[in-house]
Amino acid sequence: MQTDKLLLEMKNVVKEFPGTRAVDSVSFDCYAGEIHCIVGENGAGKSTLIKMLAGVHQPNEGKILLRGKETVLRNNAVARQEGIGIVYQELSLLPDLSIAENIALGSWNTRGGRIDWKTIESRAAEVLADINLNIDPSELIGGLPMAVRQMVEIGKVLSQKPDLIIFDEPTASLSKEEVQTLIEIIKDLREKGKGIIYISHRLEEVFELADRVTVIKDGQKVITEKIGYFSENSLISSMVGRELKEIFPEKTEIKTKSSILDVEVQYRNSPKKSNFSVQKGEVLGIGGLQGQGQIKLLQSVFGLELTEVLHIAVNGEEKKIRNQKDAVKAGIALIPENRGDEGVFLISSVYENLASVTLDSHQQFGFIQTREEGQAVEGVTEKLKIKYTSSRQPANSLSGGNMQKLVIGKWLIADPKVVILLEPTKGVDVGTKQQIYRIIRDLANNDVAVVLYTSDMVELIGLSDRVLVMNNHSFTAELTGEDITEEKIMKGAVSTIDLQGQEVRG
C-alpha cells in the first residue's frame, strides 16, 4: 500500500570515523506504506546508516529530511519525538524490570503525581496482544527466553506509535513460527501506512516483505530497485560483488577413521542417555526441530551443568569436565549461540578478546609474552579477515559478522582438538557465512573434530559429513552421504523410536 507520502530522505550522507569512511555519500528514502529493505555484508555500513537515524551518530556531510523538512537528529529522544522507532538486533531491555516496566520506560503514565501502575500494565497487555504474545506483563525480562525478549522489544517500540519503524535483524533469535508472526505484524503495519525499513541477512524474508531493496557495500549504495527486479542470485551478487556458484566448500574424505571425541550423558531426573562420537576431520551435524535438547547436550560437553555427564573421552583419554576450564584443558572449544551475551567481552578490545582464551599459554614466570601473543592475534585476524580500525577498539563497535569471527578467532588461537558450534551464522550476512563455512571445512581438513548445531536446514545438509537427528533428547536417525536430505532429517525429527529401537519419551 505504498503512498506518495515521502517520510524519509537521506541525501548524500557521509559518516567518518578515525581512519575509515563508514558511509560514503549514500542517498536513501522511504515512503509511508512501504517496506524498504537494506541488505549488504556485515561491515557494509548498514548499522552506521541506521544509527544516524537513531541520533546516535551525526552525519559529517549530507542532509536528513523527515516529511520534507530538514531535521537534525541530535539524540535518540529527538528521533523518537520525530516518530522514528528502531528495533535493534541487540536488545535494549533491562532484565531486572518487568515487561510492563520495560515497555513504559521513557513514557511513564502518572496520576496525581504518582506512577499509574494499573494503566501501565493495561497498556502493556494491549501491546502484547497486538503482537500475539500471551504472557503476563508483570513477568521479569531476565527470566524470559531470548525469542520472547525479542518480541517484547518489538512491542516496546510499537507502543511509541512511530510513523517510521526500523527493524535491524529482528528475527535472529526467533523460531519459524515466531518469524511468520512478525512478518504478518510488519505487513499489517504497512497496510496502516507506516514506513518500514527492514534490515536482514535472511533473503527469504527480504523477498517476502520488500517493496524496494537497497544494497550497501563498503559504505556506498550499489543499487536501489523494486524487489521484482532481483533474483536471489543477482541480489547476492550485488551484495558481495561476485557470482556465488557454490555456497558450501567441497566435502573431503576423512583421512583416518579415528574417534577423537566420545560422549555419554544422562539427563537429570531421567533414565534417558545420549551417546555419540566424532572422528578426526569430521563435521558432525546435530539436527532436528528446535528445542529437542541439542543445545543442552552440546553445552554439557563444554562443562555447563545442564546434564549429568557420564563419560567424555578425547583421543581415547577419559576427561573429567566439571566446568568450562576443564573443557578448555581437554582441547574442547565452544562457539555459543548468543555471541553478545556469551561469546564476547563487549567493552574489552578486539585484542583482549582474541587473547582471552590463551592467556595461560602466553605467560612465563607470571608475565605475558606480548610479542608471541601479538603474533597470534595478528595471524588470526588476517586469516579470518576481521574488519576493524584498531585492535584496541571495543568489541561492541564491530559489526555482527566481525564480532562472530572474533568469537571463532579466539578459539582458533587455542588450537583445539574439538570445536562445537551453536548456530554459528545466526545474524550474519551471506559473505561472512561463506567465510565461516570455509573455516569449518578448514578445521576438519586439519583433523579437528567439528560438532555443528544449526536450525538452518540447507546449512546442516551443506556442511555435515554425518548428521545425528534428535527428538526429545534422543537420537532418532543417523545419516551420511547422499542420505543427508531434508526429507530424511525431518522424518527423524518426528520419529518416536530412537537408534536403539526404544520409544522416545519425555
C-alpha positions as CSV (number, residue, x, y, z in Angstrom):
1,M,0.0,0.0,0.0
2,Q,2.8,2.4,-0.9
3,T,1.6,6.0,-0.9
4,D,3.2,9.1,-2.5
5,K,3.9,10.5,1.0
6,L,7.7,10.6,1.4
7,L,8.5,10.1,5.1
8,L,12.3,10.0,4.9
9,E,15.0,11.2,2.7
10,M,18.7,10.9,3.3
11,K,20.7,12.9,0.8
12,N,24.4,12.2,0.2
13,V,25.1,11.4,3.8
14,V,28.6,10.8,4.9
15,K,29.8,9.4,8.2
16,E,33.5,9.2,9.0
17,F,35.4,7.6,11.9
18,P,39.1,7.9,12.5
19,G,40.8,6.0,9.7
20,T,37.6,5.0,7.9
21,R,34.6,6.4,5.9
22,A,31.8,4.1,7.1
23,V,29.1,5.7,5.0
24,D,30.2,7.3,1.8
25,S,27.7,9.7,0.1
26,V,24.6,7.5,0.4
27,S,21.1,8.6,-0.6
28,F,18.1,6.7,0.6
29,D,14.4,7.3,1.1
30,C,11.3,5.6,2.4
31,Y,7.6,6.2,1.8
32,A,4.6,5.8,4.0
33,G,3.0,2.3,3.4
34,E,6.3,0.9,2.1
35,I,8.7,-1.8,3.3
36,H,12.2,-0.8,2.1
37,C,14.8,-3.4,2.8
38,I,18.5,-2.6,3.2
39,V,20.9,-5.5,2.6
40,G,24.7,-5.9,2.5
41,E,27.5,-7.8,4.1
42,N,28.5,-7.1,7.7
43,G,30.6,-4.0,7.8
44,A,29.0,-2.6,4.7
45,G,27.7,0.5,6.6
46,K,24.1,-0.6,7.3
47,S,24.3,-0.2,11.1
48,T,26.0,3.2,10.8
49,L,23.3,4.4,8.4
50,I,20.6,3.4,10.9
51,K,22.4,4.9,13.9
52,M,22.3,8.3,12.1
53,L,18.5,7.9,12.0
54,A,18.5,7.0,15.7
55,G,20.5,10.1,16.7
56,V,23.5,8.0,17.8
57,H,25.8,9.4,15.1
58,Q,25.7,12.7,13.3
59,P,26.5,12.8,9.6
60,N,29.6,14.7,8.6
61,E,28.0,15.7,5.4
62,G,24.6,15.5,3.7
63,K,21.0,16.0,4.9
64,I,18.3,14.1,6.6
65,L,14.7,15.1,5.8
66,L,11.6,13.9,7.6
67,R,8.2,14.6,5.9
68,G,10.1,17.0,3.6
69,K,11.7,19.1,6.4
70,E,15.4,19.0,7.1
71,T,15.9,17.6,10.5
72,V,18.9,17.3,12.9
73,L,18.5,14.1,15.0
74,R,20.7,15.1,17.9
75,N,19.9,12.1,20.1
76,N,17.6,9.2,20.5
77,A,15.0,11.3,22.3
78,V,14.7,13.6,19.3
79,A,14.4,10.7,16.9
80,R,11.6,9.3,19.0
81,Q,9.8,12.7,19.0
82,E,10.1,12.8,15.3
83,G,8.3,9.5,15.0
84,I,11.2,7.1,14.4
85,G,11.2,3.8,16.2
86,I,14.1,1.3,16.0
87,V,14.1,-2.4,16.9
88,Y,17.7,-3.4,17.3
89,Q,19.2,-6.8,16.9
90,E,21.0,-6.4,20.3
91,L,18.2,-5.9,22.9
92,S,17.8,-2.8,25.0
93,L,15.6,-4.3,27.6
94,L,16.5,-4.2,31.3
95,P,16.5,-7.7,32.7
96,D,15.6,-6.8,36.3
97,L,12.5,-4.9,35.3
98,S,9.1,-6.4,34.3
99,I,7.7,-6.5,30.7
100,A,5.3,-3.7,31.6
101,E,8.1,-1.5,33.1
102,N,10.3,-2.0,30.1
103,I,7.5,-1.0,27.7
104,A,6.8,2.1,29.9
105,L,10.4,3.3,30.1
106,G,10.7,6.9,29.0
107,S,6.9,7.4,28.9
108,W,5.6,6.6,32.4
109,N,1.8,7.0,32.9
110,T,1.1,9.1,36.0
111,R,-1.9,10.1,38.0
112,G,-1.9,12.7,40.8
113,G,1.9,12.9,40.6
114,R,2.3,9.1,41.1
115,I,3.1,6.3,38.7
116,D,-0.2,4.8,37.5
117,W,0.8,1.1,37.6
118,K,-2.7,-0.1,36.6
119,T,-2.6,1.9,33.4
120,I,1.0,0.8,32.7
121,E,0.1,-2.9,33.0
122,S,-3.1,-2.4,31.0
123,R,-1.2,-0.6,28.2
124,A,1.5,-3.4,28.2
125,A,-1.2,-6.1,28.0
126,E,-2.6,-4.3,24.9
127,V,0.8,-4.2,23.3
128,L,1.4,-7.9,23.9
129,A,-1.9,-8.7,22.5
130,D,-1.1,-6.7,19.3
131,I,2.0,-8.9,18.7
132,N,0.2,-12.2,19.7
133,L,2.3,-12.7,22.8
134,N,0.2,-14.4,25.5
135,I,2.3,-13.6,28.7
136,D,1.8,-11.8,32.0
137,P,3.2,-8.3,31.7
138,S,4.4,-8.4,35.3
139,E,7.0,-11.1,34.4
140,L,10.6,-10.1,34.7
141,I,12.5,-9.8,31.4
142,G,15.5,-11.7,32.8
143,G,13.5,-14.9,33.2
144,L,12.3,-15.0,29.6
145,P,13.7,-16.9,26.6
146,M,15.6,-14.8,24.0
147,A,12.8,-15.2,21.4
148,V,10.2,-13.8,23.8
149,R,12.5,-10.9,24.8
150,Q,12.9,-10.1,21.1
151,M,9.1,-9.9,20.7
152,V,8.8,-7.7,23.8
153,E,11.5,-5.4,22.3
154,I,9.3,-5.1,19.2
155,G,6.2,-4.4,21.3
156,K,8.1,-1.7,23.2
157,V,8.9,0.2,20.0
158,L,5.4,-0.2,18.6
159,S,3.9,1.2,21.8
160,Q,5.6,4.5,20.9
161,K,3.4,4.6,17.8
162,P,6.1,5.7,15.4
163,D,5.5,6.7,11.7
164,L,8.8,5.2,10.6
165,I,9.9,1.9,12.0
166,I,13.4,0.4,11.5
167,F,13.9,-3.4,12.1
168,D,17.5,-4.4,12.4
169,E,17.8,-8.2,12.1
170,P,14.7,-8.7,14.3
171,T,14.3,-12.5,13.6
172,A,17.8,-13.7,14.5
173,S,16.5,-15.4,17.7
174,L,13.0,-16.3,16.6
175,S,11.6,-19.7,15.6
176,K,10.0,-20.2,12.2
177,E,6.5,-19.8,13.7
178,E,7.6,-16.6,15.5
179,V,9.2,-15.2,12.3
180,Q,5.9,-15.7,10.5
181,T,4.0,-13.9,13.2
182,L,6.4,-11.0,13.0
183,I,6.1,-10.9,9.2
184,E,2.3,-10.6,9.5
185,I,2.7,-7.8,12.0
186,I,5.0,-5.9,9.7
187,K,2.7,-6.4,6.7
188,D,-0.2,-5.1,8.9
189,L,1.9,-2.0,9.8
190,R,2.5,-1.4,6.1
191,E,-1.3,-1.5,5.5
192,K,-1.7,1.0,8.2
193,G,0.5,3.4,6.4
194,K,3.7,3.1,8.4
195,G,7.1,3.4,6.7
196,I,9.2,0.3,7.3
197,I,13.0,0.0,6.9
198,Y,13.9,-3.7,7.3
199,I,17.5,-5.0,7.6
200,S,18.0,-8.7,7.3
201,H,20.5,-11.3,6.1
202,R,17.7,-13.8,5.6
203,L,17.0,-13.3,1.9
204,E,13.7,-15.3,2.1
205,E,12.4,-12.6,4.4
206,V,13.5,-9.9,2.1
207,F,11.7,-11.5,-0.9
208,E,8.6,-12.0,1.2
209,L,8.4,-8.5,2.7
210,A,10.2,-5.9,0.5
211,D,8.6,-3.4,-1.9
212,R,12.1,-2.0,-2.7
213,V,15.6,-3.1,-1.8
214,T,18.8,-1.0,-1.4
215,V,22.1,-2.8,-1.5
216,I,25.0,-1.3,0.5
217,K,28.6,-2.3,0.0
218,D,31.8,-0.8,1.5
219,G,29.9,2.2,2.8
220,Q,28.4,3.0,-0.6
221,K,25.0,2.4,-2.2
222,V,25.2,-0.2,-5.0
223,I,21.6,-0.2,-6.2
224,T,18.0,0.6,-5.3
225,E,15.3,-1.3,-7.1
226,K,11.8,-2.8,-6.7
227,I,12.0,-6.3,-5.4
228,G,10.8,-7.8,-8.7
229,Y,14.0,-6.6,-10.3
230,F,16.1,-9.1,-8.4
231,S,16.5,-12.9,-8.4
232,E,18.2,-14.4,-5.3
233,N,21.5,-14.9,-7.2
234,S,21.5,-11.3,-8.6
235,L,20.8,-9.9,-5.1
236,I,23.6,-11.9,-3.6
237,S,26.0,-10.9,-6.4
238,S,25.1,-7.2,-5.8
239,M,25.9,-7.6,-2.1
240,V,29.2,-9.5,-2.3
241,G,30.4,-8.2,-5.7
242,R,30.9,-11.6,-7.2
243,E,28.9,-14.6,-8.5
244,L,28.2,-17.3,-5.9
245,K,28.3,-20.6,-7.9
246,E,28.9,-22.7,-4.8
247,I,27.7,-21.9,-1.4
248,F,29.5,-24.6,0.5
249,P,33.1,-25.8,0.3
250,E,33.6,-29.3,-1.1
251,K,33.4,-32.1,1.5
252,T,36.6,-34.1,1.7
253,E,37.0,-37.7,2.6
254,I,38.1,-38.3,6.2
255,K,41.8,-39.2,6.2
256,T,41.9,-41.5,9.2
257,K,38.9,-43.3,10.8
258,S,39.8,-42.4,14.3
259,S,37.4,-41.2,17.0
260,I,38.6,-38.0,18.7
261,L,35.6,-37.4,20.9
262,D,33.3,-39.9,22.7
263,V,30.4,-38.7,24.8
264,E,27.8,-40.3,27.0
265,V,25.4,-38.2,29.0
266,Q,22.4,-38.8,31.2
267,Y,19.7,-36.2,31.7
268,R,18.9,-35.2,35.3
269,N,15.7,-36.8,36.8
270,S,15.6,-39.1,33.8
271,P,16.9,-42.6,32.9
272,K,17.5,-41.3,29.3
273,K,21.0,-41.4,27.9
274,S,22.6,-39.9,24.8
275,N,25.8,-41.2,23.2
276,F,27.8,-40.0,20.2
277,S,31.3,-40.0,18.8
278,V,33.1,-37.7,16.4
279,Q,36.0,-38.6,14.2
280,K,39.1,-36.6,13.4
281,G,38.4,-34.4,10.4
282,E,34.6,-35.0,10.6
283,V,31.9,-32.4,10.6
284,L,29.1,-33.9,12.7
285,G,25.7,-32.1,12.3
286,I,23.1,-32.3,15.1
287,G,19.7,-31.9,13.5
288,G,16.0,-32.0,14.4
289,L,13.4,-29.5,15.3
290,Q,14.4,-26.6,17.6
291,G,14.3,-27.2,21.4
292,Q,14.8,-31.0,21.3
293,G,17.8,-30.9,23.6
294,Q,20.5,-30.3,21.0
295,I,22.0,-27.2,22.7
296,K,21.8,-28.7,26.2
297,L,23.6,-31.7,25.1
298,L,26.4,-29.8,23.4
299,Q,26.8,-27.3,26.2
300,S,27.1,-30.2,28.7
301,V,30.2,-31.4,26.8
302,F,31.7,-28.0,27.5
303,G,31.1,-28.3,31.2
304,L,27.9,-26.4,31.6
305,E,25.8,-28.1,34.3
306,L,22.7,-28.9,32.3
307,T,23.1,-32.7,32.3
308,E,24.9,-35.4,34.2
309,V,28.0,-36.2,32.1
310,L,28.7,-39.9,32.5
311,H,31.7,-40.2,30.1
312,I,33.8,-37.9,27.9
313,A,36.9,-39.1,26.2
314,V,39.2,-37.0,24.0
315,N,41.6,-39.1,21.8
316,G,40.6,-42.1,23.9
317,E,41.6,-40.5,27.2
318,E,38.9,-40.1,29.8
319,K,38.3,-36.5,30.8
320,K,36.6,-35.0,33.8
321,I,34.7,-32.0,32.5
322,R,33.2,-30.3,35.6
323,N,33.4,-26.7,34.2
324,Q,34.5,-24.7,31.2
325,K,38.1,-24.5,32.4
326,D,38.3,-28.3,32.3
327,A,36.8,-28.4,28.8
328,V,39.5,-25.9,27.5
329,K,42.3,-28.0,29.1
330,A,40.8,-31.1,27.3
331,G,41.1,-29.3,24.0
332,I,37.3,-28.5,23.6
333,A,36.1,-25.2,22.2
334,L,32.5,-23.9,22.2
335,I,31.2,-21.2,19.9
336,P,28.0,-20.1,21.8
337,E,24.6,-19.4,20.3
338,N,24.4,-15.8,21.6
339,R,27.7,-14.1,20.9
340,G,26.7,-10.8,22.6
341,D,25.9,-12.3,26.0
342,E,28.2,-15.4,26.0
343,G,30.9,-15.1,23.4
344,V,32.4,-11.7,23.6
345,F,33.6,-9.3,26.3
346,L,31.8,-6.3,24.7
347,I,33.6,-3.4,26.3
348,S,37.1,-5.1,26.0
349,S,39.2,-4.6,23.0
350,V,39.5,-6.7,19.9
351,Y,43.0,-7.7,21.0
352,E,41.9,-8.6,24.6
353,N,39.1,-10.7,23.3
354,L,41.3,-12.7,20.9
355,A,43.9,-13.2,23.6
356,S,41.5,-14.2,26.3
357,V,41.4,-18.0,25.9
358,T,45.2,-18.4,25.7
359,L,46.4,-16.1,28.5
360,D,47.9,-19.0,30.4
361,S,49.9,-20.4,27.4
362,H,51.4,-16.9,26.7
363,Q,52.7,-16.4,30.2
364,Q,56.2,-17.1,31.5
365,F,57.1,-16.5,35.2
366,G,53.8,-14.7,35.6
367,F,54.4,-12.2,32.7
368,I,52.5,-12.1,29.4
369,Q,54.8,-12.7,26.4
370,T,53.3,-9.8,24.5
371,R,55.3,-10.5,21.3
372,E,54.2,-14.1,21.0
373,E,50.6,-13.1,21.9
374,G,50.6,-10.2,19.4
375,Q,51.7,-12.5,16.6
376,A,49.0,-15.0,17.4
377,V,46.3,-12.2,17.4
378,E,47.6,-10.7,14.2
379,G,47.7,-14.0,12.5
380,V,44.1,-14.9,13.3
381,T,42.7,-11.5,12.3
382,E,44.4,-11.8,8.9
383,K,43.2,-15.4,8.5
384,L,39.6,-14.6,9.3
385,K,39.6,-11.1,7.6
386,I,38.2,-9.5,10.7
387,K,37.5,-5.8,9.9
388,Y,38.4,-3.2,12.5
389,T,40.1,0.2,12.7
390,S,42.3,-0.6,15.6
391,S,42.9,-3.8,17.6
392,R,42.4,-1.6,20.7
393,Q,38.8,-0.6,19.8
394,P,36.0,-2.2,21.9
395,A,34.4,-5.4,20.6
396,N,30.9,-3.9,20.7
397,S,32.0,-1.4,17.9
398,L,32.3,-4.3,15.4
399,S,29.5,-5.4,13.1
400,G,27.7,-8.7,13.9
401,G,29.7,-10.8,11.5
402,N,33.0,-9.4,12.6
403,M,32.0,-10.0,16.2
404,Q,31.2,-13.6,15.4
405,K,34.6,-14.0,13.7
406,L,36.1,-12.6,16.9
407,V,34.5,-15.4,18.9
408,I,35.7,-18.0,16.5
409,G,39.2,-16.4,16.3
410,K,40.0,-16.6,20.0
411,W,39.4,-20.4,19.9
412,L,41.5,-20.9,16.8
413,I,44.4,-19.4,18.6
414,A,43.9,-22.1,21.3
415,D,44.4,-24.8,18.7
416,P,41.5,-27.0,19.9
417,K,41.0,-30.7,19.1
418,V,37.2,-30.4,19.1
419,V,35.1,-27.4,18.1
420,I,31.4,-27.2,19.0
421,L,29.5,-24.5,17.1
422,L,25.9,-23.5,18.0
423,E,24.1,-21.5,15.3
424,P,27.5,-20.1,14.0
425,T,26.0,-18.0,11.2
426,K,23.0,-16.5,13.1
427,G,22.6,-12.9,12.2
428,V,25.5,-12.7,9.7
429,D,25.5,-11.8,6.0
430,V,25.9,-14.1,3.1
431,G,29.5,-13.2,2.5
432,T,30.5,-13.8,6.1
433,K,28.5,-17.0,6.1
434,Q,30.7,-18.3,3.3
435,Q,33.8,-17.4,5.2
436,I,32.6,-19.3,8.3
437,Y,31.7,-22.3,6.1
438,R,35.3,-22.2,4.8
439,I,36.7,-22.0,8.4
440,I,34.6,-25.0,9.4
441,R,35.8,-27.1,6.5
442,D,39.4,-26.0,7.0
443,L,39.2,-27.1,10.7
444,A,38.0,-30.6,9.5
445,N,40.8,-30.7,6.9
446,N,43.3,-30.2,9.7
447,D,42.0,-33.2,11.7
448,V,39.9,-31.1,14.1
449,A,36.5,-32.7,15.1
450,V,33.7,-30.3,14.4
451,V,30.2,-30.6,16.0
452,L,27.7,-28.3,14.5
453,Y,24.2,-27.4,15.6
454,T,22.2,-25.2,13.2
455,S,18.5,-24.7,12.7
456,D,19.2,-23.8,9.0
457,M,18.4,-27.0,7.1
458,V,20.4,-26.0,4.0
459,E,23.4,-25.2,6.2
460,L,23.1,-28.5,8.0
461,I,23.0,-30.5,4.8
462,G,25.7,-28.5,3.0
463,L,28.3,-28.7,5.8
464,S,27.8,-32.0,7.5
465,D,29.7,-35.2,6.7
466,R,27.3,-37.0,9.1
467,V,24.0,-35.9,10.8
468,L,22.5,-37.2,14.0
469,V,18.9,-36.2,14.3
470,M,17.4,-35.6,17.8
471,N,13.8,-35.7,19.0
472,N,13.1,-35.2,22.7
473,H,16.7,-35.6,23.8
474,S,17.1,-38.9,21.9
475,F,18.9,-39.6,18.7
476,T,16.4,-41.0,16.2
477,A,18.4,-41.1,12.9
478,E,21.9,-41.2,11.7
479,L,22.6,-40.0,8.1
480,T,25.6,-40.0,5.9
481,G,26.5,-39.1,2.3
482,E,23.5,-38.9,-0.1
483,D,21.1,-39.8,2.7
484,I,21.6,-36.4,4.3
485,T,18.4,-34.9,2.8
486,E,15.7,-32.6,4.2
487,E,13.1,-35.4,3.9
488,K,15.2,-37.9,5.9
489,I,16.2,-35.3,8.5
490,M,12.5,-34.3,9.0
491,K,11.5,-38.0,9.2
492,G,14.0,-38.5,12.0
493,A,12.9,-35.3,13.7
494,V,9.3,-36.6,14.2
495,S,10.3,-40.3,14.8
496,T,9.2,-41.7,18.2
497,I,11.8,-44.6,18.1
498,D,15.4,-43.9,18.9
499,L,18.5,-45.5,17.3
500,Q,18.4,-48.3,19.9
501,G,14.8,-49.2,19.0
502,Q,13.4,-47.7,22.2
503,E,10.4,-45.5,22.3
504,V,11.1,-41.8,22.7
505,R,9.6,-40.4,25.9
506,G,9.7,-37.1,27.8
